[in-house]
């Protein structure tokens, strides 16, 4: 399995970073309590402490308290008490607190870097130059934004208490990534770090106190999976943010279904790294070093699938092997080390097991003949060739230093292979032809795509995935919005809010068949998503004109089916037409933007369609509510399968005729009528539906969220309280457009 190469690693002398100061700090605290309400507290539940060890040596670093249900109760209660006063502070005052914390992290950067390296196993070069500066950047950026939240989001308020669960691969960076936007928006926090790597979060707790943040604003509870589960399920938590595996994310989606908690999930990935024949191969190799061997490959957006054009596959793989032969694997505290240890023995065994399984399934393994410590959780960088698309190495997230190599012949094949995954977090495209690279980048179904670069991240740029890589964004405007809710304004209980229409019985075969046909038609209408804003706007204008032309007939239908008087029915029809005209304007203007995120890096933030949306409409007011949900979906390039109640079959027929009159392509919008419960559930369970909106009862909302958990669909639900559909400020606007889009970020390098 191991090979040699003529170019070997340079014989650098070790340059060790001293860990004495950190070891003294650990010696003073051989065991850690919980940080609750501004002070250290012993666990009330008396659970066994967790041993935190150095994965490079196996040495014990400290014992960490394991929080139980009583401890989580205390932390959430402290956060709840602190939240009103924290939210009442001016944005400038919250900014001052966050800036103080950022300065303290910067002041303690060297200590934090060494502590992170000891606890996690990653090289000191990475913690000093990436992890800790990144944490400072997130705190500073969100401190700056805290002063602007009120004017940027005037119709919003903080959720309240945020429960945050972070992974072990970037412990302090993830803590700052989560805490900073929550605090900036006026929320308070209960943070649960990963059980393997809690030490820098606990060090951060001392800095939180030193920075003078009010007691209870930030609470840190350590523990294993049960602690995180207790936090997620706690009724006092208003917002849950999780970064970690897709499996745990799916369990969190189920646990929060129907709870009313806001939810952000940043999950796993199997990101494609596409190299075209016209790419700079040497640059691509260096990009791969960052894409898959940075942080030992323990990165959610790691470029673990190399898709290389067949014509250059052989020379590229040869260059990769030559580069890996010069890689230094070893002591993470040595500044000349390129790759350190995996986080824990369990993770090491998992990576080794998946590599063995990939070889059993036909992959050819290669590892460089480089020094590898005999003890500790070290794994040589591994290249797998002859990887079939069905091989486990092409399908599953290994989360280790393992690259799978596959080849393509055409750009269309490359895009198909890139999208042949349940994930959709990130991707990278390498080509010296700008148009070709951009075209491929647009075709990759992922939340972030880098062109001729990789792993570029910034606090001011949204990051997050689609499909089973999760939903929601962190960073930038979108990341702030995730910690805010629209103020209750002009909301009314749905007329059917008390009726539970979904159950756990199997969906009737006839209903499933009707939904399948509608979704299949929507899937065939995929070119609608590629239409420009002008084309979609023109279609919405035609639909508005069709409503105007049929005004009297639609008024008659509303009077007949709802019992409304003619004046009210006319107002509903006219409002529906006006809304279509308004969204025609949005179709051409709500398309994203560009920014200079870093020197030499332009970022395009694109408002892409979610895909196929299932939309469950309320009974009243039937026409304007349906139009208010359909119009933003179409304006942003989605296809929609709409469900109306059984009492509105005739109106649904009228609307389907209007869609035909407006010359919308077949399958772009389909209306179904009947019992909404089975129809909604069939949509939520359908594998080709990308998102579900449900504007009926709270019971329906809970069931839709639970049914959508299997493939982690996006959901948008009213929980029995809908906006005043006839009021322009409440029945249309930014919230509808945001729900209809999936933000995609493209990073484009250029000369600084």
HELIX and SHEET records of a PDB file:
HELIX    1   1 UNK A   20  UNK A   28  1                                   9    
HELIX    2   2 UNK A   69  UNK A   88  1                                  20    
HELIX    3   3 UNK A   91  UNK A  107  1                                  17    
HELIX    4   4 UNK A  109  UNK A  120  1                                  12    
HELIX    5   5 UNK A  124  UNK A  126  1                                   3    
HELIX    6   6 UNK A  127  UNK A  131  3                                   5    
HELIX    7   7 UNK A  132  UNK A  146  1                                  15    
HELIX    8   8 UNK A  149  UNK A  152  1                                   4    
HELIX    9   9 UNK A  171  UNK A  184  1                                  14    
HELIX   10  10 UNK A  199  UNK A  210  1                                  12    
HELIX   11  11 UNK A  225  UNK A  233  1                                   9    
HELIX   12  12 UNK A  246  UNK A  256  1                                  11    
HELIX   13  13 UNK A  281  UNK A  288  1                                   8    
HELIX   14  14 UNK A  289  UNK A  293  3                                   5    
HELIX   15  15 UNK A  294  UNK A  297  5                                   4    
HELIX   16  16 UNK A  310  UNK A  312  5                                   3    
HELIX   17  17 UNK A  313  UNK A  324  1                                  12    
HELIX   18  18 UNK A  345  UNK A  360  1                                  16    
HELIX   19  19 UNK A  392  UNK A  395  1                                   4    
HELIX   20  20 UNK A  411  UNK A  418  1                                   8    
HELIX   21  21 UNK A  434  UNK A  443  1                                  10    
HELIX   22  22 UNK A  467  UNK A  469  5                                   3    
HELIX   23  23 UNK A  476  UNK A  481  1                                   6    
HELIX   24  24 UNK A  509  UNK A  524  1                                  16    
HELIX   25  25 UNK A  526  UNK A  530  5                                   5    
HELIX   26  26 UNK A  533  UNK A  549  1                                  17    
HELIX   27  27 UNK A  551  UNK A  562  1                                  12    
HELIX   28  28 UNK A  566  UNK A  589  1                                  24    
HELIX   29  29 UNK A  622  UNK A  635  1                                  14    
HELIX   30  30 UNK A  646  UNK A  648  5                                   3    
HELIX   31  31 UNK A  649  UNK A  661  1                                  13    
HELIX   32  32 UNK A  676  UNK A  685  1                                  10    
HELIX   33  33 UNK A  698  UNK A  707  1                                  10    
HELIX   34  34 UNK A  728  UNK A  731  1                                   4    
HELIX   35  35 UNK A  734  UNK A  739  1                                   6    
SHEET    1   A11 UNK A   2  UNK A   3  0                                        
SHEET    2   A11 UNK A 364  UNK A 368  1                                        
SHEET    3   A11 UNK A 382  UNK A 385 -1                                        
SHEET    4   A11 UNK A 402  UNK A 408  1                                        
SHEET    5   A11 UNK A 305  UNK A 309  1                                        
SHEET    6   A11 UNK A 272  UNK A 275  1                                        
SHEET    7   A11 UNK A 426  UNK A 430  1                                        
SHEET    8   A11 UNK A 448  UNK A 451  1                                        
SHEET    9   A11 UNK A 741  UNK A 749  1                                        
SHEET   10   A11 UNK A 601  UNK A 609 -1                                        
SHEET   11   A11 UNK A 592  UNK A 598 -1                                        
SHEET    1   B 3 UNK A  31  UNK A  32  0                                        
SHEET    2   B 3 UNK A  60  UNK A  64  1                                        
SHEET    3   B 3 UNK A  50  UNK A  53 -1                                        
SHEET    1   C 2 UNK A  34  UNK A  36  0                                        
SHEET    2   C 2 UNK A  39  UNK A  41 -1                                        
SHEET    1   D 2 UNK A 156  UNK A 158  0                                        
SHEET    2   D 2 UNK A 484  UNK A 486 -1                                        
SHEET    1   E 6 UNK A 218  UNK A 220  0                                        
SHEET    2   E 6 UNK A 188  UNK A 192  1                                        
SHEET    3   E 6 UNK A 161  UNK A 165  1                                        
SHEET    4   E 6 UNK A 239  UNK A 243  1                                        
SHEET    5   E 6 UNK A 262  UNK A 266  1                                        
SHEET    6   E 6 UNK A 470  UNK A 471 -1                                        
SHEET    1   F 2 UNK A 491  UNK A 493  0                                        
SHEET    2   F 2 UNK A 721  UNK A 723 -1                                        
SHEET    1   G 5 UNK A 669  UNK A 673  0                                        
SHEET    2   G 5 UNK A 639  UNK A 644  1                                        
SHEET    3   G 5 UNK A 612  UNK A 616  1                                        
SHEET    4   G 5 UNK A 691  UNK A 694  1                                        
SHEET    5   G 5 UNK A 714  UNK A 717  1                                        
END                                                                             
